[in-house]
Amino acid sequence: MNILDNYISDQKSISEYEKDFLEFKNMISDYTDLISKKDDIISRRKFLDHELKEINNINISEGEDTEIESELIKLENSEEISSALNFSLQSLHENEVNAMFLVSSAIKELKRISAFDKNYEKLTEDLESSYIIIKETSSSLSDYSNNLNFDPLRIEFLRNRISEINRLKRKYELDLTGIIKKTEDIQKEFTFAENFDFEIEKLEKEISGKRGNLFLIAERISAGRIKKSKELEKNINKLLTDIGLESAVFKVEIKNTVSDTENFYSVKKGKEFFQLTATGINEIEFLIKTNKGMDFSPLRKSASGGEISRIMLAIKTVFSEKDNIGILVFDEIDAGISGRIAQKVGVTLKKLASSHQIICITHLPQIAAMSDRHFNVSKSDKDKETSALIRILSVSEKIEEVAKLLSGEKITESSINSAKELISVTG
C-alpha cells in the first residue's frame, strides 16, 4: 500500500485522509465512551439516588461538625463553667471585699499622696486603667453567666446530630467538605445523564459528516491508485524484460474493502458497504507470474530468491525518486543469469545507486565491475573456529577479483586485461 501510495502524486489527499481518519477514530472512541458512561450512570442511578437522598436528608452544612462539637463542649461542662464564672464575679465585684473595691481604695490613697510627689500620678493612672478593665471584664462575665443555660434537650439533639454526621463520614470515608462535594458530583452526573441524548445525537451527526467526507477523499485516492497502478505495471514489466525475466508479468491488484454489515466505519454505496480503513477503501496486492501459462500469485509467496531480488530491483528502480529508503541490499540477484542479462542487471543497479546506497552480493563479473567500492568476504578456520573476514579492496585488488570471476582462481594476463576493460566500460 505504502509503495503504491509513494508513487501517487496526490500526496495532499493522502495526508488529508490520514489526518481526518485519526480524528474520526477519536470521535468514535468518544462516542463509545459516552454510551458506556450513560449505561453506567443508568445502572447506578438507583444507588446514586439513594446516596443523594441519604446525605440530603441530614442536610449538612460546611463546618457544622466543628460548630456542634464546640457547642457540646460548653453545654456538657456548663456546671463547671458556671461555678468558675460565679467565683470570678464574686472576686471581682460581688464580695464585700472585692477586687474593684480594693483597686478603688488604692486609687484614692495614691491621689491623696500625689500632692506630695508627682511620681505617684503615673501609678494612679495605671491603676485607673486596671479598674476600668476589671469593671468591663466583670460586665462580660456577668453576661456569660446570665446566658449560660444547661439544656438537656439541646445536648441530646446535638449528640444525635453529630452522631449522624460522623456516621456519614465513616461510611463514605470523607470529611464534611468531601461529602458535600460528593452530593455536587452526583447532581452533576444526573444533569449530564439528562443531556445524554442531546450529546449523543450531536456526536452522531459529527461522525456521519466526517465519515462522508472521508469516503469522498478515499474515492479520490482510490481513483489515483487505479490510474497509477497501470503506469506502474507498464514500467516494471519493461524492466523485468530487460533484466532477464522475459516471461514474468507484474500486476497490481486493487480491491475495495467491504463489510457484510453496517458499522461505524462503513459507507453504503449501491448494494455494498465500503469499509473505511487507515489507508482508505482499498486492499492492494502485488501479483506476479514468472512463467507463461501460470496463474498470478502474490509476489511475497511465489518468487524464488534470485527472482525476488530482480523483481525488487525493477520495483525499486521505478520508485527510485519516490521512496525514502536509504540502503538497499540485493542477494542472489545474479541467480540464473549471465552474459548480456547480467550486464543489464548491473546497469540497472548502477542507475539505482545514484539515489540509494546499494549493497549487492554477486559472483558475476559484469555486476561486480559496476561497483564504486568493492569488498571481499572470505571465511577461515582456525583453532576449530570459523570466522568471516570482510575487507575493502584497492583498485588493483578489485581488478584481480573481477579477473577471478572471469577465469577462475588462476589469473591470467588475458583475464586481467578483460577485467580492466570490463571495469573501464562499466565505470
C-alpha positions as CSV (number, residue, x, y, z in Angstrom):
1,M,0.0,0.0,0.0
2,N,2.7,2.5,1.0
3,I,4.8,1.5,-2.0
4,L,2.0,2.4,-4.4
5,D,1.0,5.5,-2.5
6,N,4.5,6.8,-2.7
7,Y,4.1,6.6,-6.4
8,I,1.0,8.6,-6.4
9,S,1.5,12.4,-6.9
10,D,-1.6,13.3,-4.9
11,Q,0.1,13.2,-1.5
12,K,-2.1,16.1,-0.3
13,S,-5.2,13.9,-0.4
14,I,-3.4,11.0,1.3
15,S,-2.2,13.3,4.1
16,E,-5.6,14.8,4.5
17,Y,-7.2,11.4,4.7
18,E,-4.7,10.2,7.3
19,K,-5.3,13.3,9.5
20,D,-9.1,13.1,9.1
21,F,-9.2,9.3,9.8
22,L,-7.4,9.8,13.1
23,E,-9.9,12.5,14.1
24,F,-12.7,10.1,13.0
25,K,-11.3,7.3,15.2
26,N,-11.1,9.6,18.2
27,M,-14.7,10.8,17.6
28,I,-15.9,7.1,17.6
29,S,-13.9,6.5,20.8
30,D,-15.6,9.5,22.4
31,Y,-19.0,8.2,21.3
32,T,-18.5,4.7,22.7
33,D,-17.1,6.2,26.0
34,L,-20.2,8.4,26.1
35,I,-22.6,5.4,25.6
36,S,-20.7,3.4,28.2
37,K,-20.9,6.3,30.7
38,K,-24.6,6.7,30.1
39,D,-25.2,3.0,30.6
40,D,-23.0,3.1,33.8
41,I,-25.0,6.0,35.2
42,I,-28.3,4.4,34.3
43,S,-27.3,1.2,36.0
44,R,-26.1,3.1,39.1
45,R,-28.9,5.6,39.1
46,K,-30.9,3.9,41.9
47,F,-27.8,3.5,44.0
48,L,-26.7,7.1,43.5
49,D,-30.2,8.4,44.1
50,H,-30.2,6.5,47.5
51,E,-26.9,8.1,48.4
52,L,-28.0,11.6,47.5
53,K,-31.3,11.3,49.5
54,E,-29.4,9.9,52.5
55,I,-27.0,12.9,52.5
56,N,-29.7,15.5,51.7
57,N,-32.0,14.2,54.5
58,I,-29.3,15.0,57.0
59,N,-28.9,18.4,55.4
60,I,-25.3,19.1,56.4
61,S,-23.6,22.4,56.1
62,E,-19.9,23.3,55.8
63,G,-18.1,23.3,59.1
64,E,-21.2,22.2,61.0
65,D,-19.4,19.3,62.8
66,T,-16.8,21.7,64.2
67,E,-19.6,24.1,65.5
68,I,-21.6,21.3,67.1
69,E,-18.5,19.8,68.9
70,S,-17.6,23.3,70.2
71,E,-21.2,23.9,71.5
72,L,-21.3,20.4,73.1
73,I,-18.1,21.0,75.0
74,K,-19.7,24.2,76.5
75,L,-23.0,22.6,77.3
76,E,-21.6,19.4,78.7
77,N,-19.3,21.4,81.0
78,S,-21.8,24.1,81.9
79,E,-21.8,23.3,85.6
80,E,-18.1,23.7,85.9
81,I,-18.2,26.8,83.7
82,S,-21.0,28.3,85.9
83,S,-19.0,27.7,89.1
84,A,-15.9,29.3,87.7
85,L,-17.9,32.4,86.5
86,N,-19.6,32.8,89.9
87,F,-16.3,32.6,91.7
88,S,-14.8,35.2,89.3
89,L,-17.7,37.6,89.6
90,Q,-17.7,37.4,93.4
91,S,-13.9,38.0,93.5
92,L,-14.1,40.9,91.1
93,H,-17.1,42.9,92.5
94,E,-19.8,40.9,94.4
95,N,-18.0,40.0,97.6
96,E,-17.9,42.6,100.4
97,V,-14.1,42.9,99.8
98,N,-13.6,42.5,96.1
99,A,-11.0,43.5,93.5
100,M,-12.9,46.6,92.3
101,F,-13.3,47.8,95.9
102,L,-9.6,47.3,96.7
103,V,-8.3,48.9,93.5
104,S,-10.7,51.9,94.0
105,S,-9.4,52.3,97.6
106,A,-5.8,52.2,96.3
107,I,-6.5,54.9,93.7
108,K,-8.0,57.2,96.4
109,E,-4.9,56.8,98.6
110,L,-2.4,57.4,95.7
111,K,-4.3,60.5,94.7
112,R,-4.1,61.8,98.2
113,I,-0.3,61.5,98.3
114,S,0.2,62.7,94.8
115,A,0.2,66.2,96.2
116,F,3.5,65.3,97.9
117,D,5.1,63.5,95.0
118,K,4.1,63.8,91.3
119,N,5.6,60.4,90.6
120,Y,2.5,58.8,92.1
121,E,0.3,60.3,89.4
122,K,1.6,57.8,86.8
123,L,0.9,54.9,89.1
124,T,-2.5,56.2,89.8
125,E,-3.3,56.4,86.1
126,D,-2.2,52.8,85.7
127,L,-4.5,51.7,88.5
128,E,-7.4,53.6,87.0
129,S,-6.8,51.8,83.7
130,S,-6.8,48.5,85.6
131,Y,-10.0,49.4,87.3
132,I,-11.7,50.0,84.0
133,I,-10.5,46.6,82.7
134,I,-11.7,44.8,85.8
135,K,-15.1,46.6,85.5
136,E,-15.5,45.7,81.8
137,T,-14.4,42.1,82.5
138,S,-16.9,41.8,85.3
139,S,-19.7,43.0,83.0
140,S,-18.7,40.5,80.3
141,L,-18.6,37.6,82.8
142,S,-22.0,38.6,84.1
143,D,-23.4,38.4,80.6
144,Y,-21.8,35.0,80.0
145,S,-23.3,33.8,83.3
146,N,-26.8,35.1,82.6
147,N,-26.7,33.5,79.1
148,L,-25.4,30.1,80.4
149,N,-28.2,27.7,80.0
150,F,-27.9,24.0,80.8
151,D,-30.4,22.4,78.4
152,P,-30.5,18.6,78.4
153,L,-32.8,18.5,75.3
154,R,-30.3,20.7,73.3
155,I,-27.4,18.4,74.4
156,E,-29.3,15.3,73.3
157,F,-30.2,17.0,69.9
158,L,-26.6,17.9,69.3
159,R,-25.3,14.5,70.2
160,N,-27.7,12.8,67.8
161,R,-26.8,15.3,65.1
162,I,-23.0,14.8,65.4
163,S,-23.6,11.0,65.5
164,E,-25.4,11.2,62.1
165,I,-22.7,13.3,60.7
166,N,-19.9,11.0,61.9
167,R,-21.8,8.0,60.5
168,L,-21.8,9.6,57.1
169,K,-18.1,10.5,57.4
170,R,-17.3,6.8,58.3
171,K,-19.5,5.4,55.6
172,Y,-18.1,7.5,52.7
173,E,-14.6,7.8,54.3
174,L,-14.7,11.5,53.7
175,D,-14.7,14.7,55.8
176,L,-17.7,17.0,55.7
177,T,-16.3,19.0,52.8
178,G,-15.8,15.8,50.8
179,I,-19.3,14.7,51.5
180,I,-20.8,18.0,50.3
181,K,-18.6,17.7,47.1
182,K,-19.9,14.2,46.6
183,T,-23.5,15.4,46.5
184,E,-22.5,18.1,44.0
185,D,-20.8,15.5,41.8
186,I,-23.8,13.2,41.9
187,Q,-26.0,16.1,40.9
188,K,-23.7,16.9,38.0
189,E,-23.9,13.3,36.8
190,F,-27.7,13.4,36.9
191,T,-27.7,16.6,35.0
192,F,-25.2,15.1,32.5
193,A,-27.4,12.0,32.1
194,E,-30.4,14.2,31.4
195,N,-28.5,15.7,28.5
196,F,-27.1,12.4,27.2
197,D,-29.5,12.1,24.3
198,F,-28.6,15.6,23.1
199,E,-24.9,15.0,23.3
200,I,-25.2,11.6,21.6
201,E,-27.2,12.9,18.8
202,K,-24.8,15.8,18.3
203,L,-21.8,13.5,18.1
204,E,-23.6,11.1,15.8
205,K,-24.1,13.9,13.3
206,E,-20.5,14.9,13.5
207,I,-19.4,11.3,13.0
208,S,-21.7,10.9,10.0
209,G,-20.4,14.1,8.4
210,K,-16.8,13.1,9.0
211,R,-17.4,9.6,7.6
212,G,-19.0,11.0,4.4
213,N,-16.1,13.4,3.9
214,L,-13.6,10.6,4.5
215,F,-15.3,8.4,1.9
216,L,-15.1,11.2,-0.7
217,I,-11.3,11.6,-0.1
218,A,-10.9,7.8,-0.1
219,E,-12.7,7.5,-3.5
220,R,-10.4,10.2,-4.9
221,I,-7.3,8.3,-3.6
222,S,-8.6,5.0,-5.0
223,A,-9.1,6.5,-8.4
224,G,-5.5,7.8,-8.3
225,R,-4.2,4.3,-7.2
226,I,-6.0,2.6,-10.1
227,K,-4.7,5.1,-12.6
228,K,-1.1,5.0,-11.4
229,S,-1.1,1.2,-11.0
230,K,-1.4,0.8,-14.8
231,E,1.5,3.1,-15.3
232,L,3.5,1.2,-12.6
233,E,2.7,-2.2,-14.2
234,K,3.9,-0.9,-17.6
235,N,7.2,0.5,-16.3
236,I,8.0,-2.5,-14.1
237,N,7.2,-5.1,-16.8
238,K,9.5,-3.3,-19.2
239,L,12.4,-3.5,-16.6
240,L,11.6,-7.2,-15.9
241,T,12.2,-8.0,-19.5
242,D,15.5,-6.0,-19.5
243,I,16.9,-7.9,-16.5
244,G,16.2,-11.4,-17.8
245,L,12.6,-12.1,-16.6
246,E,11.1,-12.1,-20.1
247,S,8.2,-14.3,-19.2
248,A,7.4,-12.6,-15.9
249,V,4.4,-10.3,-15.6
250,F,3.8,-7.9,-12.7
251,K,0.3,-6.8,-11.8
252,V,-1.2,-4.6,-9.2
253,E,-4.5,-6.0,-7.8
254,I,-6.7,-3.3,-6.2
255,K,-9.8,-4.5,-4.3
256,N,-12.3,-2.4,-2.4
257,T,-12.5,-3.1,1.3
258,V,-16.1,-4.1,2.0
259,S,-18.1,-5.1,5.1
260,D,-21.1,-7.6,5.3
261,T,-22.8,-5.4,7.9
262,E,-23.1,-1.7,8.6
263,N,-20.8,-0.3,11.3
264,F,-19.1,3.0,12.3
265,Y,-16.5,2.6,9.5
266,S,-18.8,1.5,6.7
267,V,-20.4,3.6,4.0
268,K,-23.2,2.3,1.8
269,K,-22.9,2.8,-1.9
270,G,-25.2,0.9,-4.1
271,K,-25.6,-2.5,-2.6
272,E,-22.2,-2.6,-0.9
273,F,-20.9,-1.3,2.4
274,F,-17.4,0.1,1.8
275,Q,-15.2,-0.2,4.9
276,L,-13.0,2.8,5.7
277,T,-9.5,1.8,7.0
278,A,-6.5,3.8,8.0
279,T,-5.3,3.7,4.3
280,G,-8.7,4.3,2.6
281,I,-11.1,1.8,0.9
282,N,-8.6,-0.4,-0.9
283,E,-6.7,-3.6,-0.4
284,I,-3.6,-3.8,-2.6
285,E,-1.6,-6.9,-3.5
286,F,1.4,-7.1,-5.9
287,L,0.9,-10.1,-8.1
288,I,3.5,-11.9,-10.3
289,K,3.6,-14.8,-12.6
290,T,7.1,-15.8,-13.7
291,N,6.3,-18.1,-16.5
292,K,3.7,-18.2,-19.2
293,G,0.6,-20.3,-18.5
294,M,0.9,-19.8,-14.8
295,D,-1.7,-18.0,-12.7
296,F,-0.9,-14.8,-10.9
297,S,0.0,-15.2,-7.2
298,P,1.1,-12.8,-4.5
299,L,4.7,-11.6,-5.0
300,R,5.5,-12.3,-1.4
301,K,4.7,-16.0,-1.9
302,S,5.6,-17.0,-5.4
303,A,9.1,-15.8,-6.4
304,S,12.4,-17.6,-5.7
305,G,15.3,-15.8,-4.0
306,G,17.0,-14.7,-7.2
307,E,13.7,-13.8,-8.9
308,I,12.5,-11.7,-5.9
309,S,15.8,-9.8,-5.9
310,R,15.5,-8.9,-9.6
311,I,11.8,-8.1,-9.2
312,M,12.5,-5.8,-6.3
313,L,15.3,-4.3,-8.3
314,A,12.8,-3.4,-11.0
315,I,10.3,-2.1,-8.5
316,K,12.9,0.0,-6.6
317,T,14.3,1.4,-9.9
318,V,10.8,2.6,-10.8
319,F,10.3,4.1,-7.3
320,S,13.9,5.4,-7.0
321,E,12.8,9.0,-6.8
322,K,9.7,8.4,-4.6
323,D,10.8,6.3,-1.7
324,N,12.7,7.3,1.5
325,I,14.8,4.1,1.9
326,G,18.5,4.9,2.0
327,I,20.1,1.5,1.8
328,L,19.0,-1.5,-0.4
329,V,20.6,-5.0,-0.1
330,F,20.4,-7.4,-3.1
331,D,21.4,-11.0,-2.6
332,E,21.3,-13.8,-5.2
333,I,20.3,-11.2,-7.8
334,D,22.6,-13.0,-10.3
335,A,20.9,-16.4,-9.9
336,G,20.1,-18.0,-13.2
337,I,21.5,-15.2,-15.4
338,S,24.7,-14.5,-17.3
339,G,26.2,-12.5,-20.1
340,R,24.0,-9.9,-21.7
341,I,21.3,-10.1,-19.0
342,A,23.9,-9.8,-16.2
343,Q,25.2,-6.6,-17.9
344,K,21.7,-5.2,-17.9
345,V,21.2,-6.0,-14.3
346,G,24.5,-4.3,-13.5
347,V,23.5,-1.2,-15.4
348,T,20.1,-1.1,-13.6
349,L,21.9,-1.4,-10.2
350,K,24.3,1.3,-11.2
351,K,21.5,3.6,-12.1
352,L,19.7,2.9,-8.8
353,A,22.9,3.5,-6.9
354,S,22.8,7.2,-8.0
355,S,19.9,7.7,-5.5
356,H,20.5,4.9,-3.0
357,Q,23.2,3.1,-1.1
358,I,23.3,-0.4,-2.8
359,I,24.9,-3.4,-1.2
360,C,25.0,-6.3,-3.7
361,I,26.3,-9.8,-3.2
362,T,27.3,-11.2,-6.6
363,H,29.5,-13.8,-8.4
364,L,29.1,-12.3,-11.8
365,P,31.9,-10.1,-13.2
366,Q,29.5,-8.0,-15.2
367,I,27.8,-6.9,-12.0
368,A,30.9,-6.8,-9.7
369,A,32.6,-4.5,-12.3
370,M,29.9,-1.9,-11.8
371,S,30.7,-1.2,-8.1
372,D,32.1,2.1,-6.9
373,R,33.6,0.2,-3.9
374,H,34.4,-3.5,-3.8
375,F,34.6,-5.7,-0.7
376,N,35.9,-9.2,-0.4
377,V,34.2,-11.6,2.0
378,S,36.1,-14.8,3.0
379,K,36.0,-17.5,5.7
380,S,38.9,-19.0,7.6
381,D,39.2,-21.9,10.0
382,K,41.5,-21.5,13.0
383,D,41.6,-23.4,16.3
384,K,38.4,-25.3,15.5
385,E,36.6,-22.0,14.9
386,T,35.3,-20.5,11.7
387,S,35.5,-16.7,11.2
388,A,34.4,-14.4,8.4
389,L,36.6,-11.6,7.2
390,I,35.4,-8.6,5.1
391,R,37.8,-6.1,3.7
392,I,37.7,-3.3,1.2
393,L,39.7,-3.8,-2.0
394,S,42.1,-1.4,-3.7
395,V,41.7,-0.7,-7.4
396,S,44.3,-3.4,-8.3
397,E,42.7,-5.9,-5.9
398,K,39.3,-5.2,-7.5
399,I,40.7,-6.0,-10.9
400,E,42.2,-9.3,-9.6
401,E,38.8,-10.3,-8.1
402,V,36.9,-9.5,-11.3
403,A,39.6,-11.4,-13.2
404,K,39.0,-14.5,-10.9
405,L,35.3,-14.3,-11.7
406,L,36.1,-14.3,-15.4
407,S,38.7,-17.1,-15.5
408,G,38.6,-18.9,-12.1
409,E,41.2,-19.0,-9.4
410,K,44.1,-19.0,-11.9
411,I,44.5,-15.4,-13.0
412,T,46.0,-14.9,-16.5
413,E,47.2,-11.8,-18.3
414,S,44.2,-12.1,-20.6
415,S,41.7,-12.2,-17.7
416,I,43.4,-9.2,-16.1
417,N,43.1,-7.3,-19.3
418,S,39.5,-8.4,-19.7
419,A,38.7,-7.3,-16.2
420,K,40.3,-3.9,-16.8
421,E,38.3,-3.5,-20.0
422,L,35.1,-4.5,-18.2
423,I,35.6,-2.1,-15.3
424,S,36.6,0.7,-17.7
425,V,33.5,0.2,-19.8
426,T,31.0,-0.2,-17.0
427,G,32.6,2.5,-14.8
